Amino acid sequence: MSAKTIKLTLKVWRQKNAKSKGKFETHKLDHVSPDASFLEMLDQLNENLTLKNNDPIAFDHDCREGICGMCGAVVNGEAHGPEKSTTLCQLHMRHFKNGDTIIIEPFRAKGFPVIKDLAIDRTAFDRVIQAGGYISVRTGSAPDANVILIPKDASDSAMDAAQCIGCGACVAACPNASAMLFVSAKINHLSLLPQGQPERYSRAKNMVLQMDKEGFGNCSNEYQCEAACPKDISVENIARMNRDYVKASL
C-alpha cells in the first residue's frame, strides 16, 4: 500500500426497499486517496463490487458541490459525517485514518422511507413546501434594487434561512425525527421580507400541519438539528415559526 493512501473497513447498510429487512455488509477497501471525497470513496467501492458482479450500493447524490441537498448518510452516528458545516459530498477522506472502521447508514425517519440501501425518499419535504402555496404579491418586471427598503437585520436573517438546502440532516440528527428546522427555514426566509407578508400566517399554519401529516416528530429543544445542519441554520427560526403558527391558530 502506498504511503499516500489508506485502508478502510466499511460497514454499509444494505436494504432492497422500504419493506425489506436491511442489514450491514462489511467491505474492505484499499488504496483510498485522502484527497478523495466521501462519495468518490463510495464510487471506488461500487467499482469493486461491480467487477465482482455484485449489486452496487445505492446512494443519493447530484451536484457534489454541497448546494443541492441530495446527498446524505449517517457516518459513524453523525448526519453527513464528523465535519461541522459540511455536506457528505464535501467531506474528504483525509478526515479519516488508515485502518479506520466507518459505519454508513441512511437517514432514518418515518417521513424518509428507504428507497434502497442509503437512498431515501425526501418527497415529504416537497409536499411541505407545496403546502405553503405561492406569494400573491404582484411583482411585474424586476424592480430597482432599493425600491423596497428592507432592514439589514431582516434581510440577513432571511438570507441565512434561505441557505437551507433541504438535505434532511436535521431530521436524521433529531431524536424525535423532527423537521421543524427545515420547515422553519422555508417559512422564515419569506416571512421576514415584505413580499412574504400577505400569506405569512396562513403559510406557517399550512406548512406545520403538512409536516405533522408527513409523520415527522415534534421539537423538544435538543439542538441536534442545528449542530448537524451543513448550512448552519439557527434554531431561532423555530421560535419565529412557532410564534407565527400560534398567531395563525388564534
C-alpha positions, 0 to 999 in steps of 0.5 A, a space after each residue: 500500500 502506498 504511503 499516500 493512501 489508506 485502508 478502510 473497513 466499511 460497514 454499509 447498510 444494505 436494504 432492497 426497499 422500504 419493506 425489506 429487512 436491511 442489514 450491514 455488509 462489511 467491505 474492505 477497501 484499499 488504496 483510498 486517496 485522502 484527497 478523495 471525497 466521501 462519495 468518490 470513496 463510495 464510487 471506488 467501492 461500487 467499482 469493486 463490487 461491480 467487477 465482482 458482479 455484485 449489486 452496487 450500493 445505492 446512494 443519493 447524490 447530484 451536484 457534489 458541490 454541497 448546494 443541492 441537498 441530495 446527498 446524505 448518510 449517517 457516518 459513524 452516528 453523525 448526519 453527513 459525517 464528523 465535519 461541522 458545516 459540511 455536506 457528505 459530498 464535501 467531506 474528504 477522506 483525509 478526515 479519516 485514518 488508515 485502518 479506520 472502521 466507518 459505519 454508513 447508514 441512511 437517514 432514518 425517519 418515518 417521513 424518509 422511507 428507504 428507497 434502497 440501501 442509503 437512498 431515501 425518499 425526501 418527497 415529504 419535504 416537497 409536499 411541505 413546501 407545496 403546502 405553503 402555496 405561492 406569494 400573491 404579491 404582484 411583482 411585474 418586471 424586476 424592480 430597482 434594487 432599493 425600491 423596497 427598503 428592507 432592514 439589514 437585520 431582516 434581510 440577513 436573517 432571511 438570507 441565512 434561512 434561505 441557505 437551507 438546502 433541504 438535505 434532511 440532516 436535521 431530521 436524521 440528527 433529531 431524536 424525535 425525527 423532527 423537521 421543524 428546522 427545515 420547515 422553519 427555514 422555508 417559512 422564515 426566509 419569506 416571512 421576514 421580507 415584505 413580499 412574504 407578508 400577505 400569506 405569512 400566517 396562513 403559510 406557517 399554519 399550512 406548512 406545520 400541519 403538512 409536516 405533522 401529516 408527513 409523520 415527522 416528530 415534534 421539537 423538544 429543544 435538543 439542538 441536534 438539528 442545528 449542530 448537524 445542519 451543513 448550512 448552519 441554520 439557527 434554531 431561532 427560526 423555530 421560535 419565529 415559526 412557532 410564534 407565527 403558527 400560534 398567531 395563525 391558530 388564534 
